[in-house]
Structures are given as structure tokens and as C-alpha cells.
Amino acid sequence: MTPSRTMDIEGFTNAAKDLAEILLDAARVSIVAHIDADGICGASIASTALEREGIEHSVRFVKRLDETEIARINGDPADVVWLVDMGSGVYSRISHPCACVTDHHLPEAGVGQSKTRGRVNLLSFLQKHLNPHLFGIDGSLHISGAGTTYMVAREMAEKNKDLAPLAIIGAVGDLQDSAVCRLMGINKQILEEAEKQEKMTSIKDIRIFGRETRPVSKMLQYSTDPILPQLTNDAASCERFLARLNIPLVDGEMWRSWVDLVFEEKRKIASALCHHLLDSGSGHWAVKRLIGDVYILKDERPKTALHDAKEFSTLLNACGRYGEGYIGMKICKGDRETALQMGIRLLQNHRGNLADAIAVVKEVGVTKGRIVQYFHGRDEILDSIVGIVAGMVLGSGEVAMDIPIVAFAYSEENKVKVSARATRELVRKGLDLAEAVKRASEKVGGIGGGHNIAAGATIDSGKEMQFIEEIERIIEEQLSLRLNE
């Protein structure tokens, strides 16, 4: 069964009920989750829901479902293996007697959800696959892996609705608010549930990362969505820009962040940025991306990395990308002492590694091909962050934005991690990186998948240029098909 074109919200909800019934009947569950913010939020939701029901369970965070990990899943002695934010791309290769998948990545061809409802015997050889794409719902925009997992947790018990904020943090971590500068679809419904419980609120504000924790000048300096010409990556220009507006950078000995500013100061900066973008030729598209919905965690302290959903998700990414998904999960589950302190240290280390990685890219350079541009981080960029680096490079304003970017980095056992990133404009023109990366990686003996705007793969070392040739051919085919429609 291929993804439907008609949204079947009722079918999606009914399938979530089926999975909830299976999980509630289980004596022991193994949770296997992806290492990014969405996966960590999803694992936290799953673990909390099981914990509240007194169901014995374990949690394991993994980078990818390779042959070794799939074999481990298939041989797991638990009643149920719950795959969170992963599993759809290798669904046919999972043979565990009862594997539940709550994922939002594009599923492999031929995989569908059974139309038959009702309680399922745990001893039967059955897999349950909850993926929005299978119900005509866009998993890259309308709901994340954490959101899909939340839909199951919510059906397990009404009290689990208090986990809605974690689903939103996961969605924001997967940039699902970036397309139209706000959450949409089922994400919006989940947000409304969080708001009803007074756990979250959404406000119209500047969308640039760092509203809570960065000095205003640094917030502008590191802005990549949108890129601020003559300001992004230029600390001195940012300080002069604010000085011309008579915006004090400090209050006593403390640097002022965006949330420290009064309304008139914010209005003045936003207005000046709009004029700056238009005058520099960025156009109305960039101006529209400046202001949008931001999501606030009402129970968290202001001016911390946990108060803004975007900053919260970045903290979780810093945990997962360095093998500390458990620390991120503890933070999600309420640890504001040891785990949070460790998470903040990991975040500081993460920022340093990203800065070093960008320097590596500048040194090795970005090669422009016919259809894509690419760089190889070799062993100088961690495979766990090369996708983030690719996105930063694409949004830096220093490379072409009218073609996708592909990044490589050495992984373990003679493998290479591949990460591809594109813009929403390219997706609108017909680009689907999930399909392109999946097909290109399989052509060279690897495995891959993801979303239309961001995807990843693992291939054998030495096959990078063959991969580039394949993905260029596939993307050229995609864009040509759209032009001929």
C-alpha cells in the first residue's frame, strides 16, 4: 500500500487505538528510538506512558537501523518492540512477533496499515505500523515522530495528554514549523491540547533562534532563517545595526537578550530588519520568515534553554548527537538538576563542534555539480552532526540555494554517512529528497530515506561519487517531471 492522497484522520486515530491496545496488554516492551530531538521526545512520551501503566520497559537510542540493529530487534525477547521515529524505511525487514512502529518518515513502497480493527493476540506474528503518510497525512509537515507516538500514548490513557508539549518540541526540532512559520495539521491540534492544559502558549514574535539565551547582537549574527545580508556572520555589523537604532546591548553587566527588550525596542528592530531585507534584495519571502509563531513552555523558567521549544529541541539534539539520548530523556521527564546540567554542557560542546565543522567546510570547500553541491567532512566532522552542518552551510548565504546540498562524513566500519538538505522552494518545484536519497543509496548498496526537504543515508566508503551521479540523475528526473506536468 502506498501513501494515500486523501487524509484519513479517523483511520490514523483508529490505528493509534490499535497500537495502544497492544501496548497495554504487554508485560515487557523494548523502546528503540532515533537519537535526534524528535526521537528523544518520542521515547520520553512512550516511556512515561508505559511507566504510568506499570509496564516493564527499556529504552535504547540508535543512529540508524542497520543490519546489526535490525537483527537485534528481531531477536528481542520483549513482548513488544516499539520503534519510535524510525522503522518505516525498513519495515519489511522487521520480523519480531510484535513490532509497533510510530514513525513519520516516508515508508518503503508496498507497506500498508491493516484495515482490520480489534484486539490482537500478542503471540501472533503481526507488526503494527502507524505512519501519517499511510493515511494521506504529510509526515514532514503535519506531525512528527514524537507526535505520532503521542497519538498512541493519548489513547493509552487520558492523563497522557499532559505529554503534548513533548510532541510539539519534537515537531519544532524537526523544523515542522518552518514551512509557513507555524505548526499546522495534527501538530496544531496537539498544540491546542497543550494550551488547554496551560502547559504551552504560542505567540507571534521574531523567529530567529536564540530569543531567550543569546544576546540580541549574537541572535542576529547567527541568524540563518532568514539570512540577514551584511549581518549574518558579522558580529561588528550587528552591533552597529543595533547602535543606529539606539538599542542598549547591556543592562548593567548583563547582556540583553530579545526577551529582555520592551515592546517598542522589538518593534523598532523588526521594522528595521524588514527594510534591511528588502533593501538588500532578499525579497518579501525573507521578510515573511522573520515573524511567526514561537512556542513557549509555561512551566519552564524564562531566559533558559527550556523556555522556548526551539531552544529546548536544540538542547535535546546536543544530547542525542553525542550518545547521551538518556540525558535528554531525563530532561524531558523533569530532571532539572544533574541531567539538565549535563545537557547544558553537551550543548556548549555541540556549539563548539559545529563552529569547528563550519571551519572544516570552509577549508575543504563546497563542490558544485550539475544538480547538487557537496562537501566531504571525512573524519573531521562527526557523522552525527554532518546533517546539521549541511543545513547551516545551505542557509549561510555563502553557497547556492537553488540546488540541494549533500554532505559526507566517515562513519564506523568503512561506512560513510550521507546527509542531504534542500529549501522549501526546491520542494515546491518537485524535489523529494527522501525518494532521491533512498533510491541513490540503494543503487550503490546502501540504505537511506527521510523527508522531502531533508534526508540521510549510509553507504560504503569509496562510493561517494557514484552516489552523487545517481542522486543528480534522480533529482533531474523529479524536477523535469514537475516542469512537464
N, C-alpha and C positions, 0 to 999 in steps of 0.2 A: 504494500500500500504506500503510495507516495503522498506527500503533504497535500491536503485538500485546499481548494481556493476559497471555500466558504467557511467562515468562522463558526465553529461549533462549540460555543461556550458551555452549553449544557453537557455535551459529550465529554468535554475536558473535565468539568466538575464531577461528573459521574465516575470517570476513570480515577480521579483523585480519591473518591469514596472507596473504590475497589481496593486501591493500594492501602488506604487507612485500615480497612478490614483485615487485610493480610498482616499488616504490621501489628495490629492489636492482638492477633492470635499467636504471634511469635513468642517463643521463650527466649530466644537469643538472636540478636541482629548485629551484623558487621556493617558499619558505615564506611564507605570508601568515597572520598571527596577530592575535588580538584584543589590545588594549592592557592588559587587566587582569592580575592576578596569575596567574590560571589560564591565560590566553593566553601570558603570558611564560614560565611553567613549561613549557607545551606546546611552544612554539617552541624552548626550550632543549633539551628532550628530542629533538625532531625534528632540530635542527641537530647535536647531539652524535652521534646515531645515524648520520647521513649522513657526518659528518666522519670517524668511525671506519672507514667503508667507503670512504673516499677519493672520495666523490661530490660533485662541484661543486654548490654551492647558495648561495642568497641568502636573507635574511630581511627581511621588511617587516612592520611593525606598523601596524594601521589601527583606527580607531574603529568603523567600520561598513562594510558592503558596500553602498554606494550605486551609482547608475548609472555614475558615473565609475570607481569601483574595479572593478565587475563587468566593464566594458569593458576595463580594463587587464588583468584576469585572463584574459579570453577571448582577448586578443591576445598573451599572454605567450609568448615564443619557447622557454621551457624545455620539456623533455620532459614534466615533471610539475609541476603546481601543487598544493602541499599546503596546504589550508586548515585551520588549527588553531583550535579553539574558536570557530568561526564557519563559515557556509556552508550549514547545514541549512535555514535560513529562506528562502534564495533559490536553492536547489539547481536548480530547473528553468530558471533564467536563466543558468546557467553552461554555456558551450558549448566550453570548452577541450577539445582532443582527449583529455587525460588529467588530470582534476582529482580529487585524492584529498581527501576531507573526513573529518576526525576531530573531531567536534563532539558536544555533549551537550544543546544547546538543542532545544526542541520543533521537529521538522521540519515543513515545509509539507505540506499534505494531498496525497496522491497520490504521495508519494515513497517508494520502497522499495529494498531491497537485493536484487540478483540472487541467485537460489538456485544459480546455476551456479558451480561452483568450478573452479579451474585457472588456469594462467598466461595472462596477457592480453597481446596484442601492443600495444606502446606506440603504434603508428601507428593503431590502431583508434580510432574515436570513442566512447570509453567513459568514464563517470565512476564512481568508486568512493566509496561513501558509508557511512562507519562512524559510526553513531549508536546509543547504547543503546536509545533509545525504539523503534527499528525492530525490536528483538529483545525487547520487553516488559520492558526494564530501565529503572528510573526514573533519568533523567539529571539530575534535580535533587537526588537523594539518594545514589545508589549509585555513581556515577562521574562525574568532571568531564571537561572538555575535555583537560586535561593527562593524566588517567588514560586516556582513550580513545587519546590519542597514544602513551602509554607502552605500551599493549597492542600497538600496531603495532611500536614500537621493540624490544620484548621478542622479537617474532617475527623481527625482522631479525637479531638475534644474542643469544646467551645473556648475553654480557658487559654488555648494556644493562640488565640487572636492577639494576645499581647506580644507575640513574636513578629508581628507585622513590620515593625521598624527594621528588623534584620533583613527582611526581604527587600525593603527599599534601599538599604545600604548596599546590598548585593547588586541591585539593579543599577544604582549610580556607579558602583565600582566597575560595572561592565559598560559604562557610558550609554545606558539606555535612555538617558535624559538629554543626550547631546544632539539628536537629530532635529528636534523642534524646540530645544531649550526647556523642555519639561517632560515629565513622565506621561505616558499615555496607555490606553488599553487596560489590561488587567492590573498593571502596575498602579494605575491611577485608583482603581478600586481598592487595592491593598493599602495605598496611602490614605484613602478615606477611612479605612478601618483603624489605622494607626492614629489618625486625627480624632476620631470619635472617642478613643481611649485616652486622649490628651497625652499621647506619647511623642507625637511629632507635629510639626507645623510646616507649611510651605509658605514662603514669602517671595515677592518679586524683589530681586536685588541684582547686584553685579555678579556675574557667573565665574569670574576669574578665580582660579584656585588660590587659597591662602587667605580668605576673608578673615578668618579667626586668628590665625597664628603667625602670619607673616607681616612685617612692617609694610605699610602701603607701597613704598617705593619698590620693595622686593616683590610684592604681589604683581606690580606692573612689569617689572624686569623679567619675571619668569612666565609671563602670560604667553600661552600658545594657542588658546581658543577663546577669543580670536588672537591672531598675531597682531601686535601693535607696532607698525613700522616705525623705525627710528627709536623705539622704546624697548621692545623685546630684546633681551640680551645686552642691554646698555644701561648699566647702573647710573652713570652720571647723567644721562639724558632724562632718566626717570625722575631723578632728584630735581633737575632744572625744571621739568614739566610741572611738578608739584609746587616748586617755589614760585613760578609765574602765577599760580592760582592762589598764592598766599596760604597754602596748606602746611601747617607746622608738622614736621616729621616726628618730633618727640614731645613728650609731656613730662617735664622734669627730666628724669634719667631713663624713662621708658619710651621705646619706640612705639609709635601709634600704628595699630592695625586698622583695617577697614571698619571693623565693628566698633572701634573707638570714636569714629568720626560722627559728628552731628549731621542731621539730615541735609542741611544746606551745603555742607562740605561734600557730601556724597553726590548731591545733585550737580554741584559745580564740576567735580571730576568727571562724572558720567557724561555730562554735556560736552565738556572739552574733549573727551575721548571720542565721542561720536563725530565731532567736527574734524578731529585729527585723522580718524579713519577715512572719512570722505575726502578730505584734502589730500591724503596720501594715495588716493586711488583704490582703496580697499573695497569700496562699494557698499551698498545697502546690506548685502548679505552679511558682511562682517559686523556692521552696526547692530543688526538684529540679534547677533550672537552675544552681544555684550551684556544684555539684561535678560533674565529669565527666572525660572523657579529655582530656589535653593531650599534644601530640606534640613530642618533643624531638629535635633534630638532634645526634647524639652527637659528630660531628666538629667542631662549632662551639663557640666559647668561651662559657661561661656569662655571663649578665648582658649579653648583646649582642642586637641585633635579629635575629640569625640563629639563636639557640639554640632558640627556641620557634617552631613552624610558623606560629602565628597572627601573631606579630610579623614573621616573615620575609615572609609574604604581604602584610602592610601596607606593608613597605618596597618590595616589588615594585610594588604598586599606586601608590605615590608616584612611582615611575619612569615607569610607563606612562601615568598620567593627565596627565603634563606633557611628553609627547612624547619620553620617554627610555627607551623599551622596550629599546633596545640595552644601556643601562647595567644594567637589571635582568637581561637575559640574561647579560651578562658576570659578574654576581654569581652567578647560578645555575651558571655554568660554572667558578666557582672564583676569580675575581678578588677578592682580599681587600685590595687596595691602592687604586689610583686609582678603580676603579668603585665599590667599597664606600664610599669617602669621598664620592663624588658622590651616591651613593644616600642616604646619611645626610643630606646637605644638602637633597636633594629631599624627604626625609621631614619634616625640620624645616619646610620651606616649605609642604608639604602640610598639616601640622597647623595652621599659621597661617592658611592659606586656608580650612580647614574651620571654624575658630573665627570668621573673618570672615563666612563664609557663614551660619553659625547666627545671627549677629547680624543679617544681612540678613533672614532668615526672621522673626525676632522683630519686626523693623521693619515688614515688609510684611504680616505676619500669615498665618495659615492659614485659608482659607475652607472652611466645612463645607457640603457639598451634601447631596443625598438619600442617596447611596450611597457617595460618596467625599469626601475632603477634599483640598484642593490649594493650592499656592502657586506664584508665578512669580518666579524669580530674575532674570529679564530678562538684562541684560548684567553684573549684579553678582555672579553665581555662574557659574563656569566650567561649560560643558556636560559636561566630562569628569569632574566630581566631583558633579554635581547628584544622581545616584543615591545616592551615599554620604551626602550631606546629607539626602536624603529618608528613608533608613534611620535616621539619627541622630535626626531630628525625630520619627519614629514611635516610636522607643524612648526618647524623652526623658521620657515621663510627663506632658508638657505638652499633648499633643493626644489625641484619641480613638484608642483602639487596636482598637475594634470595627468600624472601616471602613478600607479601604485609603487610602494617601496617594499623590497624583500630583504630581510636580514638573515645572516647565517651566524652561528656560533657553535664551536665544538661542544659536544655533549659527551656522555660516557660511552665506553666500548666502541670506539671508531664510528660514532654516530654524530650527526650534525642536526642541531635544532634550526628549524626554518620558521620565521615569523613574517607575515605579510600584513601590510596596513594600507588603507586607501581613504579617500574622502567621501562624504555623503554625495557630492556632486558626481563622482565616478559611479557610485552605486545607482544613482538616478539614471545614468546613461546606460545601464545594463550590466555593470560589473558585479560579479558574485565571487568573492574571494574564497568562500567556503568550498564551492564546487571546483574552482580553479586549482586551489591548493590540494584538495583531495585527489583530483584526477592526476595532477602533475606528480604528486608524491607517489601515488600508486604506480604510475608509469615507470618510475625509477626504483621501484621496490620498497617504498616507504609507506608511511601511514599519516594521514592528516585530515583536517576539517576545521570547522569553526563557524564564523558568521560571514555575511556578505561583505562587511567592511573590515573585518579582522579575522585572520585565520593562522593556523600553525601546523607544522608537520615535523616528523623525524625521518631523516633519510641517511643512507650510508655516506660516510666521508668519501670525497672524491667525485660525488655525483652532483655537485652544486650547479655546474654549468649546464649539465643535461636537464636539471630541474628548471633552470631559467629558460632554456629553449622551449620546454614543454609548457610552462605557465604562460609564456608570451604567446604561444600559438593558441592556447585555450582562451586567454583574455581577448586576443584579437578576434576570435570567433564570437565571443559573447558580445562585444561591442558592435561588431558587424551585424549580428542578428537583430539587435535593437534598432540600428540605423535603417535596416531593411523592412522593419515592421510597418 
